Structure formats: structure tokens, C-alpha cells
């Protein structure tokens, strides 16, 4: 990626200033102006457009804001939902280095054992983690990548469990990404046939006369109906019987889906009031088709999507509208997102950035260069969100509270990024300082806070920070600029989006 | 293997959904994991068993009264049947104080002989690969509300949190106290602290948390680095020694630590493991000196501190042709605590005669490791939720603690 020119940055600052001027005639966003105590964004400025782009993306990078300025926020949202029309060659070029993304499960498994080529069990999952970070940082299809992230949590798989270390790469490619803005029933169908999921939730050992209920339970509780979705223990047991024999190949073409008739329970079953005659693979497939369209599923997914994109506790009426749209469109996620955004934006409440959100927002907003490599991934791990390693099937927490007690690694990351001490990742502070055209700590703080927070810190806060920095000792202009950037990245305001 | 048990373990993971019980904080728990499967038969030596010397003609540790061996190379008798490898002598003061309990022939029932699988299962606290993917310590923390909002409730010494810590509480991994520190030159750090001080001055909850984090930072800064002349005991100069020293510092700083996990790696001694010198003696030196220094430093806290030492499995009872030992089964656990009813080598000794050995010639397991950890959780950590910590396992407390 080329460094931003001075002109680009002036344009960017103009967008931010412009959006502030528009605030009074945008009542639709007025909730954002009434910020709670936990969201110490300054009063009296308009962070609305910036905040909206931030919420729908991995943060408002310069290129996104530029595009918003060109076509308007509504057109930008529309094209993000219709993501296939957004060109993404630059990001795809960066991904070419990751050869494992396209390999079959069997090849991935074989490759994980080639110690003489320095390949081991970490090769495949590490490359997926690296590629994921690169996509979230560099893709222009930001809303799509946010959906991929959402479904990766919803259909959580930990690479730490058994064969999942290589199967997750296949799941990401063939389950999550093709359907992230497609039809939910297709997504659920693909996930249920995904060896990664079957291994992760123990369906390998779900056998005739020795049922394992793990996947049968989670596919209803966590993937579709929700815990209040109206199923009973008997349904879990019966669905588990339907799912006996759903497993993966262990020998030739290891890691492919396999239905093992020999261990399938061929008796009749009854799931959710539906009689299921003996039919092999078709038994569970019938149930999964129903689950994908069930009204409880519509409501559960409506709630989770609203929680991710709108607020930790979304209004019930909004959840109902989104669920209705889900049912009316047979679970068309792309249509559901249209309704969610059209009706949900007035209800947006601040959310605490999860670690990946936090790190990638810093990279994107400072126009960093990164290879997504191990030194950067280590910060994610220290903050508690290494990709694809959440152990329980409920996915990384999506509310603010669980993440708030681990600030130190965020501060360390802020300082390390500003000082260019993360191998493989860098920012150009000299350039930022030059294009800011500012002199003095106060004015640079004002400029940089606009860049990072969408609005300048209030005058008195800028002064407070400047005098604190001066009291701590004077450095040269560049090193002071680094501290200002580090401080802003570490600040309470930057932890929210 | 496909028994009734499997359908039990397939219940939804308890961790993320179980409500926490409220109880006052118990001991600080320090879990030391010896990775690679330690040769426990050469650590706590069954010198009263003739079979041991038949199985280990070259690697056996001489009997306490073996006049043919140099005195300093003989087993140090503990109870007439078991004794320490002489290199574990630094642990003797702890034994003499009555603060050391050893559970021999202790471990898990998994017989895969795989480090990877055995460590994973043991740290998850589960019987087989089914059941919750979280760790037993993670579930302990998630099921117990101690009204402790400290960001240092649990720490992992190392690059990444140990599997046992996985759970709903995000855990900080730190290689050292250096990790809980702002880096850079003096001026940059001073300026960063100044910036944070001005930015986190608000009344919102995040600013409060930020100020708490800064106060921990201040506290930790005052306690490190120690002056070279300080009276602190001699920790070994190793990652393990440094890690224990730092755990000690964090406990003394009273910043809300409840659990720390630390590893000592490298026990996979298939080849030339060494008797008095070499690979395994070096590891034992590190372990014994580290634990002894930690115990000496923390002696005033001994009533509120429990140290657990564990390993994924033991090694083959008979030595191999390369003067090493292969993967075995039964292992050993150690407890260091001021609250043991008595010192001792506990557990039922299965014996080393060929019909008493397990599988290819391994020490059998007579005590499940979860019985020990379960008693630690219930008696020392005030957590009665053993069903949640060790799902589908019925903990049988051996009643070692007061």
C-alpha cells in the first residue's frame, strides 16, 4: 500500500470536519449524540458518519472515508452489503503468499507433518490467522469481513481441538466465506457437513448405541433455535440419533465429510414433532433444513446480529423486525442486514472494541503496513483473542464487559506500534506529522485525535495532555508525536467503537 | 471406549453459562506443570522395592544404605520406603516442616502415551477428548465469584496462557513482570504514563479500570527490580526460577492474584537422561531450588498458599537401551502448603512387579489427579462447584488438607 499523500489526508480531515457540520441535520443518528458516561467522546462534535463506518467495518480507514465522501454514506453502506461489486484485487494479491488457504484437507494434513521443510501442526492454523488479520486490515469489502468474523464466532471452532488445526482452514473457505452474506440455511447446511465442526463437537464418536449429543445439542442451542428456542432434551437425543455416522474420513482423503452407514442408528426418530423414517443421511438433513428456517432461528439470529452491529442490549422491537425480515426472505442474510441497518442505526450504542477490533482499527486508521505475522498475533493472544482458539462453542464474547479488565496489553501495543517496535508492522510518524502541518503538542493532538476518534479531543483535554507531556520531560518533535499517537491509541475513547 | 460415559460428557460446556457462586478468596494457587512426562520413579525413589533396582540396573538411584555408592549419590530416605533423589535435597526443609505432600502413582487414565493428548486432557480436566474445551482452572475461576475485579486474578507465566487457564476470564500471559510494564526509553515511558494519567482521569468505569491498572503498574514498579544485595532467596537463574520469583513478587504486592500457572519444560528423557549429572538432574535442580527458594521467600504466606506440581504421565518402569526411559503411565504430584494435615508420600503404591505394571511396563495409576485438584479447589480455594470444574467426574477427596 502506498503511503497516503498530504492531499489524501487533508481530504480525510475534511470529511471528518464535514460530518461534524452535518450533525444537526441528521436526527436519524441522534442517539449517538447522547453518549453515556462510558463513552468519553467529546461533546459538541459529530462523530456520526465516522462512527457508523467504524461500526460496519474494522474501523474507518482513509480509503473507506474517502469512498464515503465520494458516494455518500447510504451508497457506501449499499455497496458494502452488495460486496461482490467492490474490487478487492489489492488484498487478494497480498493473500497469494498463503498457499495453504486453497489446499484440500488431506493435503493440509500431510503438510502439517513435514518437519524437514519446517512445517508442523502450527503451519496451517498460523497461516489462517495471518491471512485473517490481513483480510480484516486490507480488504475493501469490510462489511463482508465483519460478517465472516460474526459467523466465525457463531460457528466457533477451536484449532486446538484434535484435527481442527487443519480442518478449520477448510471450514473458513467452504462454510463461512461463501455464505457470509448469503442464505442462512445454506450456511447451516454447510456447517453441519463440515468435518471441522463435526470433530470440534465430538460427532465423530456419535455412534449407534453410544450416542454423543454434543453436536446435536449445539446445532439447536447455539447455531439455530437458541436455548429458549423451544426444543427439549428428547429432541437433542433424537437428533443425535439422526446424526450417528456423520463423521470425517480418516484414511484416504482424510478430512473429507463421510457418512458411515455402519454406525448409523437406523431406527425411526421424532425430532421437534416431526416423524423421521429411517433414511440414512437424509434424516438429519431434513432436520437441519427445518432448523435453518425456523421462527426461533430467525429471532435468535436477529438478536445476535443486532447485538453485534447495534448494541449489547438491542431493542426488542428492532430484533422483531429483523427476525420478520429473516422469515420473509427465507433467511437471506443480505436482506436481513439491509433491514438491520435501515432500522437499527438510530439505536446504535457504543461497544467496547474486542482485541482484533482494537488492533486492526489502529493499523487501518494510521495507514500502517503489516504482514500480519507472529509478533502482531502475539499481542492478540495477550489481549485474550488469538484467532480461532476460543475453547467453548459459543464464540468469543460479543459484549463489552468481558474484555474491559485487560488494558495493559492494549497500552503496550499502543506504545509498541507508535515506536515501530513490532516486527513486520510499521507506521510512518514522520509522514503523519508532516501532513498534519501542525506545530506544537496541542495542535498535533487535536489533529491526531480527529484522525483516530473521528472528532478532536476538546481543547482543554489537548492542553491537559500537552502539559502532562511537557511536565514528564521534553523530547523532540517526532518522539513527542509518537507519544501522542500512543496515548490516543491507549485512551479510553479509542477502546470503543 | 464408547460407553455411557460419553453421552454424559457431551452435555453443553458448563463454563460459559454457569452462574458463579460467591465466596471469599481462598489460597493463592500456583500450578507447576512439568512438561514432557517426568521420570517420577527417579525423583521419589521406591528404594524399598527390589524390583526398582532390577528394572533400572544403570539408572537406579542407590539405596540410602548402599555402601558401594558415594554418600552424596544415595537416595535420601523419607519414610523407610520412598526417598528423594539426592538432587532434590533442597526440598528437605519443606518436608521437615510438614509442608510437603507427595502423591505417588498418580495421574490420568488416558493411556495414549501421547504428550500432546495427555497434556491437553489433563489441563482441560476431562476424561477423554469430549467435553468442555476450556481448562480446569478457567472453570474454577468462572464458577467462583470472589468479588475480585483485579486484572491480575489469574496470570500465565509464558508466551500464551496454559490450556488449564482457558475459560471465560481473559487471562494475561506474561513472560515476566517485564510484561506488565510500559516499554521504551525513560522519557517515552514517563510521557506515556503522563498521557495515560491525563486520558484516564474521567469518571466512567473504563477510566476507573485504567487507574487501577496504573496503580498495579506503580506497585509492581516499586517491587522490581530487586536490589542485588536484597535478602531474597537464591532462585535458580532460569526461566522457571525467574518465573517463580515473579509470582512471589506479585503475591507480596497484593494485587489480587488468585492463580498462577508456570511450566518447567524438557522432561522427555528418552535418551541419556543422566543419573547424578545430565539432562534430568539439571531439571531436578531447577525444580528443587526453585520450589525451595519460593517456599523460603513465601514462608509468611504459607497458610494462604498452595503449590501443585504435576506432569502429564510418568515414564516406563524399566530403563531403555539408550540409558533413558520411554513414555509410561503413572506419575506423581506434589503439594506444598502450610495446610496439609501431615507430610507424607500418599496414595496406594501399586508395585513394580511385572503383573503389577500397567500396559507395556508402566507404573499403574492408583489416584486420579482430579481427586487431588478437586480437594485443592474445594478445601483451599473455597470452590464447591467440583461438578463444573471436573464435569462427569466424581471427585474422591483423599483428605490431605486441614
Interface residues (C-beta under 8 A of the other chain):
Chain A: X37 X38 X39 X40 X158 X160 X161 X162 X202 X205 X207 X209 X210 X211 X212 X213 X214 X217 X218 X221 X240 X352 X378 X381 X382 X383 X384 X385 X386 X391 X392 X393 X394 X397 X402 X403 X404 X405 X406 X407 X408 X409 X411 X412 X415 X416 X419 X421 X461 X464 X465 X468 X469 X471 X472 X473 X475 X479 X480 X482 X483 X484 X486 X487 X488 X490 X491 X492 X493 X495
Chain B: X2 X3 X6 X7 X9 X10 X11 X12 X13 X15 X16 X17 X120 X129 X130 X132 X133 X134 X135 X138 X149 X150 X151 X159 X160 X161 X163 X166 X167 X168 X169 X170 X171 X172 X173 X174 X179 X180 X182 X183 X184 X187 X188 X190 X191 X192 X193 X194 X195 X196 X197 X198 X199 X200 X201 X202 X203 X204 X205 X206 X207 X209 X210 X213 X217
